[in-house]
Structures are given as C-alpha cells and as structure tokens.
Amino acid sequence: MPGTEETVQNTEKQAPISDIAFTPAVKRQQESRGSRRGYARMENEQGWSNRIDGNVKAFVESRTSFYMATANGEGQPYIQHRGGPEGFLQVLDPRTLAFADYAGNRQYISTGNLTENDKVFLFLMDYQNRQRIKIWGTAKVIEDDRDLLDRLMPDGYRARPERAFVIRVEAWDANCPQHIPVMYPEAQVVEAIGVLQERIKGLEAELAAIRGDVPEG
C-alpha cells in the first residue's frame, strides 16, 4: 500500500536525545539505584537539547577554558585542557562549535584519536557562578582553511593557529552546582585587591590626620 512505510516510520517513537549518555547499561543502573523514574519523566517532557542558542551560546562563548575528551579506536579515553581568551570557542550555528588548535607540545593525541573515533565530549565550567555544561558530539579536524582559522582566531591573541576543530553537537546538559568550588579569575581578584589597597591607603591617611601624625623626614 502506498505510503505505508512512511506512515510506520512516522509513528515510531523517536529516541530521547539523552540516550547518547543513558545507554541500556546506564538505565539499568538508574533502575537498580532508584533514579530511573525521574529521568524517564525528564525524557517524556522537555528532555535534553542538541541546539546551542540563547543563554547557552553566551555561556559557551564566554569560557576561557574547557576540557575535551576523545577516545582512540580501542576505547582508551583521553582528556585535554583547552584555553584562550573569551570567544575562542565559537558557536558557528546552533549545531556547530569550533575552535582554533594552537601550536603546542606536538603530541597530537586528540587529533590522532579523532582519525579512529570521531566522538567527542566537552566539559565547560564556570567556577565563579558554579555552573557547568556538558556537550556530546562528533568532531573533525580541518586543515589548511585560512578563512576559517581567521574567523576563529581571537583578535590580538599571541598564539599560532595550526588547524581547526569543528564539532557537531549531538546533545548538551547542564548540571546542578553541587560540589563545584567557587573560584574567581586572576584579573578579577587582582582588581578587587587593588580597590581594597587604595581604600586602606585612604583610611590610613584619614586616621593619620585625625591623630595629627607628622610624616617623618
């Protein structure tokens, strides 16, 4: 009957986006430990998303570092820290992230892993506000695309870009702030200390004037 196959396909329930992490083995653990019902409810309601836009885009592009996980063909995992000025990790469109790969120690572990296994995972932290976002996807390494590198290279940053990493977003999730330590960027701490030091100098001068202290010399 014409259209029967299409009708069957359309009536099939689409797998939740979170299945990228909640594999059958994971769901069995959730079931045995009492959390499966809550996550099943999440899957049936809003669930996870595979689009980076709005506040999530702003969060991603304001990071100055993140952690990237890859694995080789045998499944051996590897985590690498990536850092740069705000905006070095860019959202090219709601399903695509990218960043320039700067010259470094020349181990090429992530690059090599991606030739065997294109799956990638990003872990983005905001220690100041105790927020974190996890991103699952696939990645490819782009060589010899000067226009793309020019787009990804932060203005005035003293680093030499060698290639680009382009990531296709498959899912993202935001975790609760539990157990995240509060830490502030160095520049912000230095600025705050400077303000306090100037305030202390002013108070010391006021106190000296009240006491009638005469500077030595």
trRosetta pair geometry for C-beta under 8 A, 3 or more apart (Angstrom, degrees):
i j d omega theta_ij theta_ji phi_ij phi_ji
1 4 4.5 90 74 -44 94 120
3 6 5.3 -60 -157 46 58 112
3 7 5.7 63 145 -29 83 104
4 7 5.7 -57 -149 35 30 112
4 8 6.4 30 155 -20 66 104
5 8 5.8 -53 -151 34 31 111
5 9 6.4 30 153 -18 64 106
6 9 5.7 -56 -149 37 33 111
6 10 6.2 30 155 -19 66 109
7 10 5.8 -58 -147 37 30 109
7 11 6.4 20 158 -15 65 110
8 11 6.0 -64 -149 39 29 105
8 12 6.8 42 151 -36 63 98
9 12 5.8 -44 -156 12 34 116
15 19 4.8 -45 162 11 114 156
16 19 5.2 126 71 -27 76 92
16 22 7.5 -1 84 55 122 128
16 43 4.0 -61 -88 -149 157 104
16 47 5.4 -144 -153 -137 105 140
16 48 7.3 93 165 29 95 94
17 20 6.6 -21 168 -4 57 108
17 47 6.0 124 34 147 98 121
17 48 4.4 -126 89 79 115 100
17 49 6.7 87 69 -104 168 8
17 50 5.5 -150 -138 -41 137 100
17 170 7.5 171 -162 153 93 68
17 171 4.7 155 160 -106 103 109
18 21 6.0 -56 -175 46 67 96
18 22 5.0 31 135 8 94 119
18 39 7.4 -145 127 -175 155 105
18 42 7.3 45 -16 112 162 113
18 43 6.0 -111 41 -96 126 94
18 47 6.0 -132 -16 -163 110 95
18 48 4.5 129 -65 1 85 125
18 171 6.6 140 -90 -157 40 146
18 173 7.3 68 -110 -72 96 129
19 22 5.5 -70 -111 67 38 85
19 23 7.1 87 -175 -87 68 41
20 136 4.9 155 133 111 141 162
20 170 5.6 134 -102 126 158 120
20 171 4.7 -174 35 6 143 143
21 26 6.8 -5 142 16 63 177
21 136 6.7 -149 -52 -54 97 147
21 171 7.1 -132 -15 95 101 149
21 173 7.6 -60 10 -5 153 143
22 26 4.9 -132 -144 93 48 130
22 27 5.6 72 172 -61 94 88
22 30 7.3 -6 -142 -16 107 145
22 39 6.6 167 -109 159 151 141
22 43 7.9 -100 60 -75 158 128
23 26 4.8 98 48 7 68 102
23 27 7.1 -132 96 -4 35 88
24 27 5.6 -55 -144 38 32 111
24 28 6.4 37 155 -24 65 101
25 28 5.8 -50 -152 29 31 113
25 29 6.8 30 150 -16 62 103
26 29 5.7 -55 -156 35 36 111
26 30 6.4 37 148 -19 68 104
27 30 5.4 -49 -145 36 37 114
27 31 6.2 42 153 -23 66 102
27 36 6.1 76 -165 -121 73 114
27 39 7.9 -143 -117 91 79 136
28 31 5.6 -50 -148 34 32 114
28 32 6.4 24 156 -14 65 108
29 32 5.9 -58 -143 40 30 105
29 33 6.0 5 163 1 66 117
30 33 6.2 -73 -139 51 23 95
30 34 7.9 -102 175 61 53 25
30 35 4.6 -88 -155 76 85 89
30 36 3.9 119 122 -73 102 76
30 39 5.9 -49 -167 27 154 140
31 36 4.2 14 -79 -26 60 150
34 37 7.8 -35 -178 16 51 101
35 38 5.6 -55 -168 41 65 112
35 39 6.1 54 141 -15 87 108
36 39 5.9 -66 -147 45 34 104
36 40 5.9 38 156 -25 71 108
37 40 5.7 -53 -145 34 29 113
37 41 6.6 32 154 -20 62 103
38 41 5.7 -53 -154 32 32 112
38 42 6.7 34 148 -19 64 103
39 42 5.2 -46 -149 34 40 117
39 43 6.4 45 151 -23 66 100
40 43 5.5 -50 -149 33 34 114
40 44 6.5 26 154 -13 65 107
41 44 5.9 -60 -147 41 32 106
41 45 6.3 18 157 -10 67 112
42 45 6.1 -67 -143 43 28 101
42 46 7.3 -48 -164 58 65 72
42 47 5.9 114 148 -96 74 52
43 47 5.3 53 -132 -99 37 108
44 47 7.7 133 20 -55 16 103
48 171 5.1 33 134 -161 138 104
48 172 6.7 172 -174 68 104 40
48 173 5.3 -53 -117 -78 116 91
49 171 7.4 139 84 -146 31 58
49 172 6.2 -25 74 52 79 89
50 95 6.6 24 140 -115 92 91
50 169 5.6 154 -176 123 72 92
50 170 5.7 -50 -130 177 117 24
50 171 5.3 -47 -90 -83 82 46
50 172 7.1 136 -113 4 34 79
51 94 4.2 -2 -158 168 89 119
51 95 6.4 -46 -109 -68 63 72
51 169 7.3 132 -96 98 21 137
52 56 5.2 -124 -148 115 66 117
52 57 5.4 114 151 -79 84 75
52 60 6.1 13 -169 -15 131 153
52 91 5.2 -140 114 -128 124 126
52 94 5.4 174 53 -155 58 53
52 95 7.3 158 19 -76 89 22
52 97 6.8 44 25 -61 165 100
52 135 7.7 8 -76 -116 124 129
52 169 5.7 172 -20 -59 109 171
52 172 6.7 82 -80 -12 87 154
53 56 6.5 44 53 55 29 102
53 57 5.3 1 -140 -31 25 121
53 91 7.8 158 -88 165 48 151
53 94 4.8 -22 -50 -109 105 106
54 57 6.1 125 51 15 27 101
54 58 7.4 -58 138 -1 39 99
55 58 5.5 -53 -150 38 39 113
55 59 6.3 44 150 -23 68 103
56 59 5.5 -50 -149 34 34 115
56 60 6.4 35 153 -20 66 104
56 133 6.7 130 -144 -126 93 155
56 172 6.8 111 -162 108 144 153
56 174 7.9 -125 -104 -59 103 118
57 60 5.8 -53 -147 35 30 111
57 61 6.2 11 162 -4 66 112
57 91 4.8 -81 -137 19 95 166
57 94 7.9 -70 -73 -107 118 66
58 61 6.3 -65 -140 46 26 99
58 62 6.1 21 161 -19 64 116
59 62 6.1 -69 -147 37 23 106
59 63 7.3 40 154 -42 59 94
59 124 7.0 113 141 125 101 141
59 126 7.0 -87 -154 -41 98 135
59 131 7.2 -96 -139 120 130 136
59 133 6.1 105 123 -16 139 144
60 63 6.3 -45 -168 -1 34 113
60 89 5.9 -107 167 113 86 114
60 91 5.7 93 85 -51 139 109
60 97 6.9 -111 179 -113 144 123
60 124 6.5 -81 -112 -111 63 170
60 133 7.2 -78 -75 74 80 150
61 86 7.0 65 149 174 64 80
61 87 5.3 25 -176 -104 91 58
61 89 6.6 -145 -104 86 47 74
61 90 6.3 44 -109 -117 101 48
61 91 6.1 -83 -53 0 109 98
62 86 5.4 -11 -146 -146 46 112
62 87 7.7 16 -88 -51 33 62
62 126 8.0 30 97 -99 110 118
63 66 5.4 36 151 -51 151 101
63 86 7.2 142 64 -123 25 64
63 89 5.8 -3 64 37 113 129
63 124 5.3 -90 -85 -152 151 109
63 125 7.9 100 -130 54 114 47
63 126 7.5 -106 -97 -73 83 82
64 83 6.2 22 148 -155 71 83
64 84 6.7 -146 -160 76 60 39
64 85 6.5 -33 -123 -147 90 21
64 86 5.8 -45 -74 -66 82 62
64 88 7.6 71 -136 19 46 115
64 185 7.3 76 24 -108 151 125
65 81 6.3 -6 -171 -174 114 96
65 82 6.5 162 -153 88 63 51
65 83 4.0 -15 -99 -101 95 85
65 84 7.6 139 -82 19 57 51
65 125 7.8 -18 89 50 90 94
66 81 7.8 166 88 -152 31 56
66 82 5.6 -12 61 60 75 99
66 89 6.3 30 5 -49 134 157
66 122 5.5 12 154 -170 135 99
66 123 6.4 163 -174 76 84 49
66 124 4.6 -32 -116 -96 115 71
66 125 7.4 157 -116 14 62 71
67 79 5.5 3 -180 -174 111 107
67 80 7.1 155 -157 77 63 36
67 81 5.8 -37 -101 -98 72 59
67 82 7.4 163 -100 17 21 79
67 122 7.1 146 80 -158 52 51
67 123 4.3 -12 61 57 104 104
67 125 7.9 41 0 -10 101 106
68 79 7.1 155 79 -154 39 58
68 80 5.2 -24 63 63 91 89
68 81 8.0 155 19 -101 77 12
68 82 5.7 39 -8 -13 116 121
68 110 6.5 39 108 -123 121 143
68 120 6.4 -17 -169 -171 97 106
68 121 7.2 150 -158 79 49 50
68 122 5.5 -18 -102 -102 72 71
68 123 7.8 -160 -70 20 30 74
69 77 6.0 -13 -168 -166 107 106
69 78 6.9 155 -151 81 59 45
69 79 4.9 -25 -94 -97 80 77
69 80 7.8 165 -84 18 34 68
69 120 6.9 149 78 -163 57 54
69 121 4.2 -11 56 60 108 102
69 122 7.8 -158 19 -71 76 27
69 123 7.3 54 -15 -13 106 106
70 77 7.5 155 87 -152 35 58
70 78 5.5 -17 64 61 80 96
70 80 7.6 2 11 5 100 110
70 109 7.6 163 65 129 123 82
70 110 4.9 128 10 -136 143 72
70 113 3.9 125 132 102 125 145
70 114 6.0 -70 -143 -58 143 78
70 117 6.9 143 180 87 87 102
70 119 7.4 145 -140 88 62 63
70 120 5.6 -22 -90 -108 81 77
70 121 7.9 -176 -68 24 39 74
70 139 7.6 -79 -97 45 112 132
71 75 5.4 -6 170 -152 131 35
71 76 6.1 158 -158 73 79 36
71 77 4.8 -39 -94 -95 94 56
71 78 6.8 160 -93 13 41 76
71 113 6.1 150 85 -165 15 126
71 117 5.3 -45 83 93 78 154
71 119 6.7 -5 35 73 101 106
72 75 7.2 -49 69 17 65 17
72 76 4.9 4 33 50 106 94
72 78 7.5 62 -29 -10 86 116
72 112 7.2 -8 -107 118 101 94
72 113 4.8 -98 -80 -119 61 82
72 116 5.4 32 -167 69 62 143
72 117 6.3 139 -177 11 15 122
73 116 3.6 -90 -54 173 95 133
73 117 5.7 179 -84 -37 46 101
75 117 7.9 123 -83 -79 43 163
78 109 5.2 -133 173 144 162 126
78 110 6.6 -147 102 -78 125 66
78 113 6.1 -153 35 -53 127 151
80 109 7.0 164 -65 73 126 111
80 110 5.2 -70 3 -51 150 127
82 88 8.0 -156 149 113 102 124
82 89 7.5 98 113 -68 128 112
82 99 6.6 89 167 110 144 158
83 88 7.7 63 152 63 31 154
84 88 3.1 58 93 -45 133 170
84 89 7.6 144 54 -27 116 71
84 99 7.4 169 22 -162 145 120
84 100 8.0 100 -88 58 165 93
84 102 7.4 152 -82 -25 116 134
84 154 6.1 163 163 -4 114 136
84 157 6.4 23 -161 -151 98 155
84 159 7.1 -78 -115 8 104 156
85 88 5.6 119 57 -40 58 105
85 154 4.4 155 55 174 120 168
85 157 5.4 -136 -2 -86 121 122
86 154 7.9 116 68 -120 44 138
87 90 6.5 30 -177 -82 66 85
87 154 5.8 122 87 -103 102 104
88 99 5.7 53 144 -141 78 108
88 100 7.1 -89 -167 35 90 90
88 152 7.5 59 -163 171 57 81
88 154 5.3 -55 -83 -37 81 120
88 157 7.4 73 -90 -73 114 171
89 97 6.3 0 180 -174 92 114
89 98 7.8 164 -156 81 54 32
89 99 4.8 -35 -102 -74 61 122
90 97 6.8 155 82 -157 46 63
90 98 5.6 -24 64 64 95 79
90 99 6.7 150 14 -81 76 63
90 151 7.6 -114 60 137 171 93
90 152 6.0 -135 11 -121 132 76
91 94 7.3 26 177 -94 115 31
91 96 7.3 118 -167 84 54 59
91 97 5.9 -36 -102 -100 54 72
92 96 4.3 -45 62 103 108 112
92 97 6.9 171 7 -108 86 16
92 98 5.4 42 -33 5 121 116
92 166 7.6 -11 3 -139 149 97
93 96 4.8 43 46 33 83 105
94 169 7.6 -97 144 50 54 138
95 168 6.3 4 153 -156 94 69
95 169 5.0 -143 -157 46 51 97
96 166 6.5 -13 -165 -173 103 93
96 167 6.9 145 -157 77 52 55
96 168 6.3 -23 -100 -103 71 52
96 169 6.8 -127 -62 -2 23 93
97 122 7.5 -40 82 -18 162 161
97 135 7.3 41 -5 154 151 160
97 137 7.5 157 30 28 110 171
97 166 7.6 161 86 -158 47 46
97 167 4.3 -14 63 60 94 110
97 169 6.4 86 -10 -55 99 102
98 148 7.3 -87 166 -177 152 109
98 152 5.8 -97 123 -97 105 128
98 164 5.8 8 -173 178 111 112
98 165 6.5 169 -149 88 60 55
98 166 4.7 -11 -101 -106 102 67
98 167 6.7 -174 -75 16 48 76
99 152 6.0 147 -149 -170 29 126
99 164 7.2 168 86 -153 30 71
99 165 5.6 -5 57 55 77 100
100 149 5.6 85 -114 -142 114 75
100 152 4.2 153 -43 114 94 120
100 153 5.4 37 -31 -79 161 68
100 159 7.8 139 106 105 123 121
100 161 3.9 -51 -179 -124 128 122
100 162 8.0 125 176 34 86 49
100 163 7.7 151 -158 84 61 32
100 164 5.8 -46 -104 -101 53 73
101 111 7.6 74 -151 -72 163 113
101 141 7.5 -4 -16 -138 150 100
101 161 6.8 98 63 -155 46 71
101 162 5.5 -61 95 59 93 90
101 163 4.7 -6 46 66 122 79
101 164 6.6 -166 1 -95 88 17
101 165 5.8 95 -53 -25 104 97
102 159 4.1 -41 -131 170 135 125
102 160 6.2 107 -158 64 77 49
102 161 5.9 -57 -96 -93 59 50
102 162 6.9 104 -158 3 16 90
103 106 8.0 -2 -167 -62 73 84
103 159 7.1 -179 33 -178 79 77
103 160 4.3 8 1 73 121 106
103 161 7.8 -127 -21 -83 76 6
103 162 5.5 110 -70 -41 71 118
104 107 7.8 -48 104 17 107 83
108 111 4.3 -55 -163 51 83 120
108 112 5.3 89 131 -28 90 97
109 112 5.9 -57 -145 39 26 108
109 113 6.2 29 156 -22 63 107
110 113 5.7 -53 -146 34 30 113
110 114 6.5 29 157 -20 64 106
110 165 8.0 -20 134 -99 129 139
111 114 6.1 -59 -154 33 27 110
111 115 7.3 32 149 -24 60 100
111 141 5.6 53 -135 -80 86 157
111 163 7.7 77 -111 68 127 150
112 115 5.8 -50 -160 22 39 113
112 116 7.4 15 152 -1 65 104
113 116 6.2 -75 -163 45 39 99
113 117 5.9 -44 170 52 79 96
114 117 7.0 -84 -116 73 30 52
114 118 5.7 57 -158 -112 76 55
114 120 7.2 4 -98 -65 106 111
114 139 5.6 -72 -125 90 132 100
114 140 6.9 159 166 -116 128 34
114 141 5.9 125 91 -24 144 104
118 138 4.5 34 131 -162 105 99
118 139 6.0 -167 -173 53 76 53
118 140 6.6 -6 -140 -71 118 71
119 136 7.8 -23 -165 -168 93 86
119 137 7.8 158 -153 96 54 34
119 138 5.9 -50 -97 -102 42 71
119 139 8.0 44 155 14 8 83
120 136 7.9 148 86 -161 53 44
120 137 5.5 -24 67 76 93 79
120 138 6.4 116 15 -136 91 20
120 139 4.1 38 -16 -11 147 119
120 167 5.9 -100 77 -124 140 110
121 134 7.1 -13 -173 -171 98 90
121 135 6.9 157 -159 84 51 56
121 136 5.7 -16 -107 -106 81 61
121 137 7.6 152 -89 28 39 65
122 134 7.3 158 84 -159 59 43
122 135 4.2 -2 54 56 104 108
122 137 7.5 5 -1 22 102 111
122 167 7.2 35 -32 -165 127 170
123 132 7.0 -8 -174 -171 80 111
123 134 5.9 -8 -107 -109 68 74
123 135 7.9 -153 -66 26 31 74
124 132 6.5 158 85 -157 57 60
124 133 4.7 -7 59 58 111 90
124 134 7.7 -164 24 -75 76 29
124 135 7.1 41 -8 -6 110 109
125 131 7.8 150 -161 87 44 53
125 132 5.1 -13 -106 -105 62 93
125 180 7.4 178 -152 -143 104 121
126 129 4.8 -10 130 49 120 96
126 130 7.2 -49 96 19 81 12
126 131 4.3 6 54 58 116 92
126 132 7.0 -158 24 -71 71 48
127 130 7.0 22 -162 -79 34 49
127 180 6.6 -158 -127 168 60 103
127 181 6.4 -6 -155 87 108 70
127 182 6.4 131 160 -150 80 28
127 183 3.9 -8 135 48 141 93
127 184 7.6 -129 100 -57 104 29
128 182 6.8 55 -135 -160 30 76
128 183 6.7 -79 -67 81 57 49
128 184 5.4 74 -102 -104 100 62
128 185 7.2 -34 -57 -15 128 80
128 188 7.9 34 -104 58 139 164
130 177 3.7 58 140 -151 111 120
130 180 4.3 145 -145 84 81 126
130 182 6.2 -47 -57 -85 103 77
131 174 7.1 -25 -169 -160 93 108
131 177 6.5 -43 -77 -89 46 96
131 180 7.7 -171 -13 99 17 175
132 174 7.0 147 85 -154 52 62
132 175 4.9 -10 73 45 106 109
132 177 7.9 144 4 -103 89 54
132 180 6.6 -171 -28 -92 114 139
133 172 6.0 7 179 -176 102 113
133 173 7.3 165 -155 84 61 37
133 174 5.2 -31 -102 -98 75 74
133 175 7.7 -165 -88 10 27 77
134 172 6.5 165 86 -153 53 62
134 173 5.1 -9 57 58 102 85
134 174 7.8 -177 18 -84 73 26
134 175 6.8 65 -15 -30 107 104
135 167 7.6 69 133 143 128 142
135 169 6.1 -63 -166 -127 109 95
135 171 7.4 168 -153 90 47 50
135 172 4.6 -14 -103 -102 71 97
136 169 7.7 93 78 -161 52 58
136 170 4.9 -63 108 69 93 103
136 171 4.5 12 48 55 113 92
136 172 7.2 -163 21 -75 69 46
137 167 4.7 82 103 174 146 96
137 168 5.1 174 -172 83 107 52
137 169 4.8 -60 -89 -107 126 32
137 170 4.8 165 -103 2 52 86
137 171 7.7 -167 -63 30 65 55
138 167 7.2 162 82 -154 35 61
138 168 4.9 -5 58 53 86 108
138 170 6.8 73 -11 -36 80 119
139 165 5.7 -6 -170 -173 123 96
139 166 6.7 152 -153 79 68 43
139 167 4.7 -26 -96 -100 90 74
139 168 7.3 -163 -77 17 39 71
140 165 7.7 160 80 -153 35 53
140 166 5.5 -18 61 61 83 95
141 163 5.6 21 -177 148 96 137
141 164 7.3 150 -161 80 51 47
141 165 6.1 -29 -103 -99 65 65
141 166 8.0 166 -97 19 17 77
142 145 5.0 -25 152 12 117 132
142 148 6.1 -17 113 86 147 159
142 163 6.2 164 78 -177 52 85
142 164 4.3 -15 59 64 108 99
142 165 7.6 -169 17 -78 83 16
142 166 5.7 51 -21 -11 119 115
143 163 5.1 -36 -96 -119 62 112
145 148 4.0 22 122 22 118 118
145 149 6.3 143 91 -18 69 87
145 164 6.3 -55 61 15 115 128
146 149 5.6 -57 -144 40 34 111
146 150 6.1 37 157 -22 68 105
147 150 5.8 -53 -148 34 28 112
147 151 6.6 29 152 -19 62 106
148 151 5.6 -56 -153 35 33 112
148 152 6.3 19 155 -11 67 111
148 164 5.1 -69 127 -24 122 162
149 152 5.8 -63 -142 44 32 104
149 153 5.9 37 159 -34 69 108
149 161 4.8 159 -162 118 114 143
149 163 7.7 -94 -86 -142 116 14
149 164 5.9 -139 -79 -54 72 107
150 153 6.0 -49 -137 24 27 113
152 161 7.1 130 87 -127 106 152
152 164 5.9 139 7 -117 160 112
153 157 6.7 -150 179 50 77 113
153 159 8.0 -160 -143 73 95 95
153 161 5.4 -104 -87 -27 110 142
154 157 4.1 65 77 -19 103 131
161 164 7.6 20 -180 -69 120 72
169 172 6.5 -24 -166 -37 117 105
177 180 5.1 -85 -167 29 68 122
184 188 5.0 -107 167 84 109 122
184 189 5.2 130 97 -57 117 94
185 188 4.6 86 66 8 88 106
185 189 7.1 -160 93 -7 44 87
186 189 5.7 -61 -150 38 33 110
186 190 6.1 32 156 -20 69 107
187 190 5.8 -53 -145 37 30 112
187 191 6.3 32 155 -19 63 107
188 191 5.7 -53 -148 36 31 113
188 192 6.4 30 154 -18 64 106
189 192 5.8 -55 -148 37 32 110
189 193 6.3 30 154 -18 66 106
190 193 5.8 -55 -147 37 30 110
190 194 6.4 35 153 -23 63 106
191 194 5.6 -53 -150 32 31 115
191 195 6.7 33 153 -19 64 102
192 195 5.8 -51 -153 32 34 112
192 196 6.6 30 151 -15 65 106
193 196 5.7 -57 -150 40 34 111
193 197 6.2 37 152 -23 68 106
194 197 5.6 -52 -145 34 31 112
194 198 6.5 29 157 -16 64 104
195 198 6.0 -57 -153 37 29 109
195 199 6.4 30 150 -19 64 108
196 199 5.5 -55 -148 37 34 114
196 200 6.3 37 152 -22 67 103
197 200 5.6 -50 -148 33 32 113
197 201 6.6 36 152 -20 63 102
198 201 5.6 -49 -150 33 34 114
198 202 6.6 35 152 -18 64 104
199 202 5.7 -55 -153 36 33 113
199 203 6.4 30 152 -16 66 106
200 203 5.8 -56 -146 39 32 109
200 204 6.2 33 155 -20 66 106
201 204 5.8 -55 -147 36 29 111
201 205 6.4 29 154 -19 63 106
202 205 5.7 -55 -150 35 31 111
202 206 6.4 30 153 -18 65 105
203 206 5.6 -52 -147 36 34 112
203 207 6.2 35 154 -19 66 106
204 207 5.7 -54 -146 37 31 112
204 208 6.3 34 153 -21 64 105
205 208 5.7 -52 -147 35 31 112
205 209 6.5 32 154 -19 63 105
206 209 5.8 -56 -152 35 31 111
206 210 6.5 33 151 -20 65 105
207 210 5.7 -53 -150 34 33 113
207 211 6.3 23 156 -10 66 110
208 211 5.9 -62 -146 44 30 105
208 213 4.2 -75 -157 47 85 122
208 215 8.0 40 176 -63 145 78
209 212 7.5 34 -177 -73 31 34
209 213 7.7 -66 -56 37 23 82
